[in-house]
Amino acid sequence: MKRRQLLEVAAGASGAGFLGTSFSFAEEKAKSGDYESPYEGIAWDQCQFLHSMSHQHQGTNDTSRDLFLAMGYGHFAFSNYYPSRPTYPLPESWSKKHPEIIAAPNAEQHSFTDYGLHANSLGSLFSSGYGAGIPRKGWTSSPIEHRVSDFHRFTTDRPWEGVYRIDIRFTSKTKEAQVRLTVAGATECNPRQEYAEVGAIQGKALDAGRYSIPFRVNADEVVFRLEFDPEQITFTELRLMQGTYRPWRDAFLAILDGEIIDGEKRGGLLYADSGGITLNHPTGKMENYVEMLDFDPRVLGIEVWNHLSSGFGASGYVDSMDGTPPPHYFYDLWDQILATGRRCWGFFVKDHTTYGRGRNVLLVPSVESASCEEKEATALRAYRNGNFFGAVSAITLNEEGKVDAPYDHSDFRFRRIDLRRDVAGKVEALEVEVGDQDVNKRPNLQIRFVTEEGTVLIVDGDRAEFPLNGDKKPQFVRIEAIAYPSQAKGEPLTSEKIRKLSIAEISRIHDKILEKQPIFFGNPVETRVPVPTVDLIFSQAIRRI
């Protein structure tokens, strides 16, 4: 697919002919002429811009929740795993202190038997899996012996509940040194071959490395025994885990509709018309994601930016400053799916990278006087209907030049995205206005229009329009907007320079590089290098119907 077909126009395109709209969040969005827009009917001058997370780990203690509050999030939908259980509702004591925060159930689902997928169950009460570490205090003496009596036994009617795995990682000083593993009360199995038994785990010899060994539980107690030479072996991971261990279609239905277990309904969406499934860090083949999107309209879309995967899916891209930028697969995949005519929302997330970039900004009506349930349903409904945009923003530095709260929060936003129609209701053009960035730091604006042909129009300024009444109508149009400084690293940043850069290159324009720190939650100086200085926002696609 042609990625860079640039048609440039003069700065500051006219914004004449803007239409007023009424505010509605009906699931069946209004259709205008030949195009469908998720922003149809939004009253931009009245709605709330609610910063949200669709894939964010942590949030399990007050320190973590306070941090995300400082980052400017107003919608908490934390998605943890091992077990994959919703971090919801938030603790009553914390919620009473922060009644303005809207919460939602969510969890990251994984370990499907027919595809190596991670998916988030946004707005679902579905819970799966197990997670527990083998206590570290015994790791340095042999043998390590650990007993578990709370596993589900393997059964043929719900086999996935009785399948677990042991994760082992260790180093050795010599090649000859091994660990011998015995698991009593279970047999090794292959979940991807109908949980077929492999055999007993008795004195299984393991060379230095990392292992994930699945097993079927067939006794009330399972005993793990690891024999090794403490002078030669150093363990870095010993844990017992469990995923969905069922086909993705079955799990998706349990996420979306729930299932009856022992006469009780479990799982399912909290609100029937709100939320859905996101397909996380999509590194696989396009046809697999298309199949999942076609499975159910509540499979909402894919992640386009995931900071843990180094932004736009290129490993090491955000961290490394050397070499030619690699392809940004998630970003390209999004356009390839949209080119088929499918609806596919794009999600922008930090994942584990607490201090990184990537968030979704929900467009919701004022909910201050609404009940807790109404607030939750409204936010999740915005996800269902695509009433949101993605933000990949600059990182905040304090006066000492250190990364500080609110980290990647920015008020840069779409002020409106409208389909202009003629008197007969036929779509003539797509009109866009952006603004509210920090004009002292990022005074310059650029708007880009992307179709299946790539970037087809670039406009400098805060307003632009894209004609949709020509003979050749694009399958989709989406909008990218950039707020950028006047210089970087002491050199001027002109609009001509910005025009020549890809979005991935623009995303890492910087003035400062910090020493790389840990990327996970725990230390408030954690960051990634370089420290970006540009704000980027991404609309959902306007589709031809």
C-alpha positions in Angstrom: 0.0 0.0 0.0 1.3 3.5 -0.9 2.2 5.1 2.4 3.2 8.7 1.4 1.2 10.4 -1.3 1.4 14.0 -0.2 -0.8 16.8 -1.6 0.2 20.0 0.2 -2.0 23.1 0.6 -1.5 26.5 2.0 -1.4 27.1 5.7 -4.6 27.8 7.6 -7.4 26.2 5.5 -10.7 28.0 5.6 -13.2 26.7 8.2 -16.3 28.2 6.5 -19.5 26.3 6.3 -19.3 24.5 9.7 -22.6 22.9 10.8 -24.0 22.8 14.4 -24.9 19.3 15.7 -27.0 17.9 18.5 -25.5 15.5 21.1 -26.5 11.8 21.0 -24.8 8.6 22.0 -27.2 6.1 20.4 -25.5 2.8 19.5 -26.7 3.1 15.9 -24.9 6.2 14.7 -26.4 8.6 12.2 -25.3 8.1 8.6 -24.6 11.1 6.4 -24.8 10.5 2.7 -22.1 8.0 1.6 -20.1 8.1 4.9 -20.5 7.0 8.5 -18.7 8.9 11.2 -18.5 7.9 14.9 -18.5 11.7 15.7 -21.9 12.3 14.1 -24.1 14.1 16.6 -21.5 15.1 19.1 -21.8 18.6 20.5 -18.1 19.5 20.7 -18.7 22.7 22.7 -20.6 20.8 25.4 -19.0 17.4 25.7 -16.5 16.3 28.3 -13.0 15.1 27.2 -12.5 12.2 29.5 -9.0 10.7 29.6 -9.2 6.9 29.7 -7.2 3.6 29.6 -8.2 0.5 27.7 -5.0 -1.5 28.4 -3.2 -0.4 31.6 -1.7 -2.6 34.3 -1.4 -1.5 38.0 -4.2 0.3 39.9 -4.1 -2.3 42.7 -3.2 0.0 45.5 -3.7 3.6 46.6 -0.2 4.7 45.5 -0.8 3.5 42.0 -4.3 5.0 41.8 -3.0 8.3 43.1 -0.4 8.3 40.3 -2.9 7.8 37.5 -5.1 10.5 39.1 -2.1 12.9 38.9 -1.7 11.9 35.3 -5.1 13.4 34.5 -7.0 10.2 34.0 -10.7 10.4 34.8 -11.7 6.9 33.7 -10.0 3.9 35.4 -10.3 0.6 33.5 -7.2 -1.2 34.8 -6.5 -4.5 33.1 -4.4 -7.0 35.0 -3.8 -10.7 34.7 -2.6 -13.8 36.7 -5.5 -13.9 37.4 -7.3 -12.0 34.7 -9.8 -10.6 37.1 -11.4 -7.1 36.9 -9.8 -4.5 39.2 -13.3 -3.3 39.9 -15.0 -1.8 41.8 -12.3 0.5 43.2 -11.9 0.4 47.0 -14.7 2.3 48.7 -12.3 4.3 50.8 -10.4 5.6 47.8 -13.5 6.2 45.7 -15.0 8.4 48.5 -12.0 10.6 48.3 -12.2 10.9 44.5 -15.9 10.7 43.6 -15.1 12.3 40.2 -13.3 9.1 39.0 -15.3 6.8 36.8 -14.4 3.1 37.0 -15.0 0.1 34.7 -14.3 -3.6 34.8 -11.6 -4.9 32.5 -8.9 -7.6 32.4 -6.3 -8.9 30.0 -7.2 -12.4 28.6 -4.6 -14.7 27.1 -3.4 -18.2 26.5 -6.1 -19.2 24.1 -5.7 -22.7 22.7 -6.1 -21.8 19.1 -4.2 -18.5 18.7 -1.5 -16.6 20.5 -3.6 -13.6 21.3 -4.0 -11.1 24.2 -7.3 -9.3 24.4 -8.9 -6.9 26.8 -12.4 -7.4 28.1 -13.3 -3.8 28.4 -16.5 -3.4 30.5 -16.8 -7.2 31.2 -17.1 -9.0 34.5 -15.4 -12.1 32.9 -12.6 -13.5 35.1 -10.1 -16.3 34.3 -6.8 -17.7 35.3 -4.7 -18.2 38.4 -1.5 -16.6 39.5 0.9 -17.3 42.5 4.6 -17.2 43.0 6.6 -19.9 44.7 8.0 -18.1 47.8 11.4 -16.6 47.1 12.9 -17.4 50.5 13.4 -21.0 49.5 15.0 -20.4 46.1 18.6 -20.7 47.3 18.4 -24.1 49.0 17.7 -27.5 47.4 15.3 -29.1 47.1 12.5 -26.5 46.7 9.2 -28.1 47.7 5.9 -26.4 47.2 2.4 -27.7 47.8 -0.9 -26.3 46.3 -4.4 -27.5 47.3 -6.6 -24.9 45.7 -6.3 -25.9 42.1 -9.3 -27.0 40.1 -9.1 -30.7 39.1 -9.2 -31.5 35.4 -12.6 -32.5 34.0 -13.8 -33.2 30.5 -16.8 -30.8 30.6 -14.7 -27.7 31.5 -11.1 -28.9 30.9 -9.6 -25.4 30.8 -10.3 -24.9 34.5 -8.0 -27.8 35.4 -5.0 -26.8 33.3 -2.2 -24.7 34.8 1.5 -24.1 34.1 4.7 -23.7 36.0 7.0 -20.9 34.8 10.7 -21.5 35.5 13.7 -19.3 34.7 17.2 -19.8 35.9 20.9 -19.4 35.0 23.8 -21.8 35.7 27.5 -21.3 36.1 28.3 -24.4 34.1 26.6 -26.1 31.1 26.4 -29.3 33.0 24.3 -27.9 35.9 20.6 -28.8 35.6 17.4 -28.5 37.5 15.3 -31.6 38.0 11.5 -31.0 38.2 8.9 -33.4 39.7 5.2 -32.6 39.9 3.1 -35.0 41.9 -0.6 -35.0 41.4 -0.5 -33.7 37.8 0.6 -34.7 34.3 2.2 -32.6 31.6 -0.2 -31.8 28.8 -0.6 -29.9 25.5 -3.5 -27.4 25.7 -3.4 -26.8 22.0 -4.0 -30.4 21.2 -7.3 -30.9 23.2 -5.3 -31.0 26.5 -3.6 -34.2 25.4 -1.5 -35.8 28.1 2.3 -35.7 27.5 3.2 -37.8 30.5 4.2 -37.7 34.1 6.6 -35.0 35.3 9.1 -37.0 37.2 12.7 -35.8 37.5 12.4 -33.8 34.3 15.9 -32.4 33.5 16.1 -28.7 32.6 19.1 -26.9 31.3 19.6 -23.2 32.1 16.9 -21.1 30.4 13.2 -20.3 30.6 10.3 -22.8 30.6 6.5 -22.8 30.7 5.3 -26.3 31.4 1.5 -26.9 31.2 -0.1 -29.6 33.3 -3.4 -31.2 34.1 -4.4 -31.5 37.8 -5.6 -34.9 38.8 -5.3 -34.9 42.6 -6.6 -32.7 45.5 -3.0 -31.6 46.2 -0.2 -30.9 43.7 3.4 -31.0 45.0 6.3 -29.3 43.1 9.8 -30.4 43.8 12.9 -28.8 42.2 16.3 -30.4 42.9 19.5 -28.5 42.0 23.0 -27.5 43.0 22.7 -24.1 44.9 26.3 -23.3 44.1 25.6 -23.5 40.4 22.0 -22.5 39.9 20.3 -19.1 40.3 16.5 -18.8 39.9 15.0 -15.6 38.5 11.4 -16.8 38.1 9.3 -19.5 39.8 5.6 -19.1 39.5 2.3 -21.0 38.9 0.0 -19.5 36.3 -3.1 -20.1 34.2 -4.8 -18.4 31.3 -8.1 -18.9 29.5 -6.9 -22.2 28.0 -9.9 -22.4 25.7 -10.6 -21.4 22.1 -10.8 -17.6 21.6 -14.4 -17.8 20.2 -15.6 -19.6 23.4 -13.8 -17.1 25.6 -15.1 -14.1 23.6 -18.7 -15.3 24.1 -18.1 -15.7 27.8 -16.6 -12.2 27.9 -19.5 -10.6 26.0 -22.5 -12.6 27.0 -21.4 -14.5 30.1 -22.0 -18.2 30.8 -23.9 -20.3 33.3 -21.7 -22.2 35.7 -23.3 -24.2 38.5 -26.6 -22.4 37.9 -25.1 -18.9 38.1 -24.3 -16.5 35.4 -20.7 -15.4 35.3 -18.9 -12.9 33.1 -20.6 -10.9 30.4 -20.7 -7.2 29.8 -21.7 -5.0 32.7 -23.9 -2.9 30.4 -25.2 -4.6 27.3 -24.8 -1.6 25.0 -21.4 -0.6 26.2 -17.8 -1.8 26.1 -16.4 -4.7 24.2 -13.1 -6.5 23.3 -9.8 -4.9 22.2 -7.2 -6.9 20.3 -3.9 -6.2 22.0 -0.4 -5.5 20.5 -1.4 -7.2 17.2 1.8 -8.7 15.9 0.1 -11.6 14.0 -1.4 -11.9 10.5 -4.1 -9.6 9.3 -6.5 -12.4 8.4 -6.6 -13.5 12.0 -7.7 -10.1 13.3 -10.2 -9.7 10.5 -11.8 -13.0 11.5 -12.1 -11.8 15.1 -13.5 -8.4 14.1 -16.1 -10.3 11.9 -17.0 -12.6 14.8 -19.0 -10.1 16.7 -19.5 -6.3 16.4 -18.5 -6.0 20.0 -15.0 -6.9 19.0 -14.1 -3.3 18.7 -10.7 -3.0 17.1 -6.9 -3.2 17.5 -4.2 -1.3 19.4 -2.4 1.1 17.1 0.0 2.5 19.7 1.2 0.3 22.6 4.2 1.9 24.4 5.4 -1.4 25.8 5.8 -2.6 22.2 7.8 0.6 21.7 5.2 2.6 19.8 3.5 1.6 16.6 4.8 -2.0 17.1 8.4 -1.5 16.3 10.6 -3.2 18.9 13.2 -0.9 20.4 12.0 2.1 18.4 11.2 4.5 21.2 14.4 3.6 23.1 16.9 3.5 20.4 18.1 6.6 18.6 20.4 4.8 16.2 19.7 3.5 12.7 16.8 3.8 10.3 13.3 3.7 11.9 11.8 0.2 11.5 8.3 -0.3 10.1 5.5 0.5 12.5 3.3 -2.6 12.0 0.4 -1.8 14.2 -0.2 1.5 12.5 0.0 0.0 9.0 -2.2 -2.9 10.0 -4.9 -0.5 11.1 -5.1 1.1 7.7 -5.0 -2.3 5.9 -8.0 -3.4 7.9 -9.8 -0.2 7.3 -9.1 -0.5 3.6 -11.3 -3.6 3.5 -14.3 -1.5 4.6 -14.5 -2.9 8.1 -15.1 -0.9 11.2 -12.0 -1.1 13.4 -11.5 1.3 16.2 -7.9 2.2 17.0 -6.7 2.2 20.7 -3.7 4.0 22.2 -2.3 2.6 25.4 0.7 2.4 27.7 0.2 -1.3 28.7 2.8 -2.0 31.5 4.7 1.2 30.7 3.3 3.3 33.5 5.3 6.4 32.7 5.1 6.1 28.9 2.6 7.5 26.4 -0.7 6.5 24.9 -4.2 7.2 26.1 -7.8 7.3 24.7 -9.8 10.5 25.1 -13.5 9.7 25.4 -16.1 12.2 24.2 -19.0 12.0 26.7 -21.8 14.4 27.8 -21.6 16.0 31.2 -22.2 13.3 33.8 -21.7 15.2 37.0 -25.3 14.7 38.2 -25.6 11.2 36.9 -25.5 8.0 39.1 -22.4 5.9 39.3 -23.9 3.3 37.0 -24.9 6.0 34.5 -21.4 7.4 34.5 -19.9 4.0 34.0 -22.2 3.0 31.2 -21.7 6.4 29.4 -17.9 6.0 29.4 -18.1 2.4 28.1 -20.7 3.4 25.5 -18.2 5.9 24.1 -15.8 3.0 23.5 -18.5 0.9 21.9 -19.5 3.6 19.5 -16.0 5.0 18.7 -16.7 8.3 20.3 -13.1 8.8 21.3 -9.7 9.7 19.8 -6.2 8.6 20.6 -3.4 10.7 22.1 0.4 10.2 22.0 1.6 13.3 23.9 4.8 15.0 24.9 6.3 14.1 28.3 6.3 16.7 31.0 9.6 17.9 32.6 9.7 20.0 35.7 12.0 23.0 36.4 14.9 20.6 37.2 14.5 18.9 33.9 13.1 15.7 35.4 10.1 13.8 34.2 7.2 14.7 36.5 3.4 14.5 36.8 1.2 14.8 34.8 3.7 13.0 32.5 1.9 12.5 29.1 -1.2 14.5 29.8 -2.2 17.1 27.2 -5.3 19.2 26.5 -4.5 19.1 22.7 -7.7 17.9 21.1 -10.1 17.8 18.2 -12.5 20.7 18.6 -14.7 19.2 16.0 -14.9 16.6 13.2 -17.9 17.2 11.0 -19.3 15.9 7.7 -20.5 18.8 5.7 -23.5 18.1 3.5 -25.4 19.8 0.7 -29.1 20.6 0.9 -29.9 17.2 -0.4 -27.9 15.5 2.4 -25.0 14.4 0.2 -21.6 14.5 1.8 -19.4 17.2 0.4 -16.4 17.4 2.7 -14.9 16.3 6.1 -14.2 19.4 8.2 -11.8 19.4 11.2 -10.7 21.9 13.8 -8.0 21.3 16.5 -6.5 23.3 19.4 -6.0 23.8 23.1 -2.4 22.7 23.1 0.2 24.4 25.2 0.9 27.3 22.8 4.0 28.4 24.6 5.7 25.0 24.1 3.9 23.8 20.9 2.6 26.8 18.9 2.6 25.1 15.5 -0.2 22.9 14.2 -0.5 20.4 11.3 -3.4 18.3 10.2 -3.1 15.2 8.1 -5.8 13.2 6.2 -5.1 9.5 5.8 -6.9 7.1 3.4 -6.2 3.7 1.9 -3.8 5.6 -0.4 -1.7 6.8 2.6 -1.4 10.4 3.7 -3.2 12.3 0.9 -3.5 15.8 2.3 -1.5 17.9 4.8 -2.7 21.3 6.1 -0.7 23.6 8.3 -3.0 25.4 10.8 -5.8 24.6 13.2 -8.6 24.0 10.6 -8.8 21.9 7.4 -11.3 20.2 5.2 -11.0 17.1 3.0 -13.3 16.9 -0.1 -15.5 13.8 -0.3 -17.6 14.7 -3.4 -15.1 13.7 -6.1 -15.5 10.8 -8.5 -13.2 8.6 -6.6 -14.3 8.3 -3.0 -11.9 6.8 -0.4 -12.9 3.8 1.5 -12.1 5.6 4.7 -10.6 8.8 6.0 -9.0 9.3 9.4 -7.3 12.4 10.8 -4.0 13.0 12.5 -3.1 16.3 14.1 0.3 17.4 15.3 1.2 20.2 17.8 4.9 20.8 17.7 7.6 23.3 19.0 9.4 25.8 16.8 12.8 24.1 17.4 14.4 20.9 18.5 17.9 20.3 19.7 18.7 24.0 18.9 17.6 23.7 15.2 14.4 25.3 13.7 11.4 23.0 13.2 9.7 24.3 10.1 6.5 23.0 8.6 8.5 21.8 5.6 10.6 19.6 7.9 7.6 18.2 9.6 5.9 17.4 6.3 8.8 15.2 5.3 8.6 13.0 8.5 6.5 10.0 9.2 4.2 9.9 12.2 6.6 7.5 13.9 9.5 9.9 13.3 7.5 12.9 14.6 6.6 11.0 17.7 10.1 11.0 19.0 11.2 14.6 18.2 13.0 15.6 21.4 15.4 18.1 23.0 16.6 15.9 25.9 17.7 12.3 26.4 17.5 10.8 29.9 19.4 7.8 31.1 17.1 4.8 30.6 15.3 3.8 33.7 13.0 0.9 34.6 9.7 1.2 32.8 7.4 -0.4 35.3 5.5 1.1 38.3 7.5 1.8 41.4 9.8 4.8 41.0 8.5 8.2 40.1 11.6 9.0 38.0 11.0 6.1 35.6 10.8 7.2 32.0 12.1 6.2 28.5 14.5 8.0 26.3 14.3 10.3 24.5 11.9 12.7 26.1 9.4 13.6 23.3 8.2 17.2 22.8 5.4 16.7 20.3 1.7 16.1 20.8 -0.2 13.8 18.4 -3.9 13.0 18.2 -5.6 10.4 16.0 -9.3 10.3 15.1 -11.2 7.1 14.4 -12.0 6.4 10.8 -14.9 7.9 8.9 -16.0 5.0 6.7 -17.7 4.9 3.3 -20.9 2.8 3.5 
